[in-house]
């Protein structure tokens, strides 16, 4: 194989075309599974590979599939392509450049749980991406890889693309299912979980685009081959989305745990350093706005799930945003809270009210009207939200607040000190 497992289109021109994909081993894993493996064997192979969900939670993929009951029909596979996390753009590149690998992975997931329908839920702003994906699905239908009696094996499966309407909350799997059913995209109370009560109340597997793109090479080459990459607990390759104050933002594929934040930001084959000479890294957002920011002291943390968690954050979807010493951390946290308050669905009180009041307090601080005790007030509001919301969005919204207060409290104190010393409206 070449250097890439997931971003193979960078080495193989026109890989989005079926004939090119097939010429380079495409749909061989699909053929192998249908003709030489039982559904249970496919699940066990993915389990043995240690593949973890690449959408944010990092839950073991094979285990997720194994929760689906075998005797309840119909079943569904839903592909979460609602890539709305700030700083995340990896799934878009897969769908544009290597769509058939995603399609093949989704088909393998469907076969593994014996589903006959696959829905790809694509972010509403990705209309052109959805068209590319639909064209690839049409090619696969025409070639007999999707449809009735696939490859003469008696197994039938259909695949459809569904466009969302631009709501961040629909990246949460149960809100996504509600939206797919034509309802308002509000999260469901869990349990029951989608594996037993998902789309239309039937067993459903929901997987991220990048997760499913890992499945064809696992089935084709085996779990042992896959485990030669990454670490024991975080095996395989990962796409890291790098953005912010760096010279060369973009998607970078590397083995989990084999590079650090420093390698990704400053490495010649990766980010090539900060945007301006003489600047230093102030903070790192490892998973967009959703995970706690880390200070520059975390630069040598290996990029795998366990190491980033040990450093005090989450790797999540690996949407890494770099903030240098020109960035006002209080202003950055305020921007993130504005985002979460705007995207809150409003279904549960802690998130609806908490994000509203966080925004109000931040607005007066950055406007120079802060009050003594506002830093403590922000912390109090965030802690009252944490662990009490219906879905993770409320918890995510506390991350920029609590982490910025933890690592950069002096910046808040400076804002409040200026307010006290020179209140707005006071004579110059």
ABEGO torsion letter per residue (X at the ends): XBABAAAAAAABBGAABAAAAAAAGBGAAAAAAAAABBAAAAAAAAAAAGBBBAAGAGBBAAAAAAABBAABOBBBBBBBABBABBGBAAAAAAAAABAAAAAAAAAAAAAAAGBABBBBBBBAAAAAAAAAAAAAAAAAAAAGABEBGBGGAGBBBBBBBBBBAGBAAAABAAAAAAAAAGBBBBBBBOOBBAAABBBGGBBBBBBBAAAAAAAAAAAAAEAAAAAABEBAABBEBBBBBBBEBBABBEBBBBBBGABBAAAAAABAABAGEBABBGBBBABBBABEAABBBBBAAAAABBBBAAAAAAAGBBAEAGBBBBBBAABBAAAAAAAAAAAAAAABAGABAAAAAAAAAAAAAAAAAAAGABBBGAAAAAAAAAAAABGABABAAAAAAAAAAAAAAAAAAAAAAAAAAAAAABBBGBBX
